[in-house]
Amino acid sequence: MAKPNDFDIPGIYYFESRNIYSGSRGDFNFRIVPGEELCVTVWHGFLCSELAEMEQENHFPLTKEGHQNMLRWLTEVYEKA
């Protein structure tokens, strides 16, 4: 069972600085793009985000609470796959 931030995602300051982050665990992949909010997309397989078909997308406030909710959501999506 995965726990929030088993994906080693940086803290909120990383995203407040407008840095993009992507990662994977096995064939589960995700990409986090900050803007007015955190836009998170997920997909399965071994293709890069530009070539893969995105399976889910969710948006979270660019806040500490939004960051925590994003980590929980990613864990839930990963466990359902």
C-alpha positions in Angstrom: 0.0 0.0 0.0 1.4 3.3 -1.0 1.5 6.3 1.4 1.3 9.9 0.5 4.6 11.1 -1.0 5.9 7.6 -1.6 6.6 9.2 -5.0 9.3 11.6 -3.6 7.5 14.7 -4.9 9.1 18.0 -3.9 7.4 20.3 -1.4 5.1 23.2 -2.2 8.0 25.7 -2.5 9.3 23.8 -5.6 6.0 24.4 -7.3 5.6 28.0 -6.1 8.9 28.6 -8.0 7.0 27.4 -11.1 9.0 24.2 -11.6 7.4 21.3 -13.5 7.9 17.8 -12.0 7.3 14.4 -13.5 7.9 10.9 -12.2 6.8 7.3 -12.3 6.5 4.1 -10.3 6.6 1.0 -12.5 4.3 1.8 -15.5 2.4 4.5 -13.6 3.4 8.0 -14.6 2.5 11.5 -13.6 3.3 15.1 -14.5 2.7 18.1 -12.3 2.6 21.6 -13.9 2.2 24.6 -11.7 0.4 27.8 -12.8 -2.5 29.4 -11.0 -3.0 25.9 -9.6 -1.3 22.5 -9.7 -2.3 20.6 -12.8 -1.7 16.9 -12.5 -2.0 14.3 -15.3 -1.5 10.6 -15.0 -1.0 7.8 -17.6 0.2 4.2 -17.7 2.9 2.8 -20.0 6.4 3.6 -21.1 5.7 6.5 -23.4 6.6 10.1 -22.5 3.9 12.5 -21.6 3.9 14.1 -25.1 3.2 10.7 -26.8 1.0 9.0 -24.2 -2.7 9.2 -23.9 -3.5 10.9 -20.6 -5.9 8.9 -18.4 -6.8 11.4 -15.7 -6.2 15.0 -14.9 -6.9 16.9 -11.7 -6.3 20.4 -10.4 -5.3 21.5 -6.9 -4.8 24.9 -5.4 -1.2 26.1 -5.3 -1.1 25.9 -1.5 0.3 23.6 1.2 -3.2 22.1 1.6 -3.6 21.7 -2.1 -0.2 20.0 -2.3 -1.2 17.5 0.4 -4.5 16.8 -1.4 -2.6 16.2 -4.6 -0.3 13.7 -2.9 -3.4 11.8 -1.5 -5.1 11.9 -4.9 -2.0 10.5 -6.7 -1.8 7.7 -4.1 -5.5 6.8 -4.6 -5.2 6.8 -8.4 -2.0 4.6 -8.2 -3.7 2.1 -5.8 -6.8 1.8 -8.0 -4.8 0.8 -11.1 
